[in-house]
Amino acid sequence: MTERCSAGIAGGMAHPVLAIAAGRPHGPAMTDPRPVRPQSPCTGVCAIDPASGLCRGCRRTLAEIAAWSTLGEAERDRVWAALGSRG
């Protein structure tokens, strides 16, 4: 028997709570160990701090901002990791 959401959520897919209770994987988070994050660190507050050279919103450098659309997954991971230490 497959548990289905009675409300038909997401086209009748198995309900995630029931799948968890049954001990089965239920979505991308179960198959992809990377954290779910936005496509870009941009917060819409785009202003470069002259003292640090970092964007006041996302804390990226101008070079990182300019290259973002062409960066591969590994390079984006590196930028995301660096943002955590930029306070």
N, C-alpha and C positions, 0 to 999 in steps of 0.2 A: 504494500500500500504506500503510495506517495502522498505526503501531506501537501495540500494546495491551499492557498489563501482563498478563503470564501469570497473575498471582495474582488478577486480577479486582479490583484495588484501585479503589475509587470507581466500581463498576459498569462496569468495563472501559474507563474513560476512557483517552485517550492518556497514556502514561507521560511525566511531566514531563522526565526526563533525556533521553529519546529525542527529545522535542519540541524541547528546547533544542539538542541536537546537530544536529537538522534545520533549525534556524534559524526555528522557528515559535513564535508566542506560545503559552503553555501555561497561563495562569491569570490571576486578577485582577490580580496585580502587574504584568503586562505591559500591561494595559489601563487601570489606574488609577494615576496617578503619585503619589498620596498615600501616605505611609508607612503600613504596617499597624500599628495600635496598639489598645490595649484600648478598650472602649466608654467607660470612665471612668478618670480618673487615681487614683481611690480605691485605697489599698493596704490598707485595713482597720485602719490605725493612726490612729484618729480622736481627735485631741486638739489643741485650739487652743492655740498658744503665745501667752501673754498679751503678750509683748514685741513680737512681729511681727504678731500677728493672723492668722497662717497655720496651717493644719493641719500638724501635725508629720509626718504620713504622706505626704500628697499635695501639700502646699505651696499649696493653694488657700485663698482667703479664704472666710469664711462666706457671703458673698453669692454667690460662684461656686459653692460647694457647693449652696446652696439653689436656685439657678437652673439647675443643670446639666441636669435632665430636660426643661426647656423651651427650652434654647438651640438655635439653629439651627447648621448645620455651620460657618458662618463664625465665629460667636461661640465655638464649641468650639475651632476652630483657633486663635483669638486666645488663649484660656486656655492651651491646650497650649503655644503659643509662649512665653507669659509664664512658664510653669513652669520652662523651661530656664534662665532668668536668675535664678530665686529660690534656686538652690543647694540 
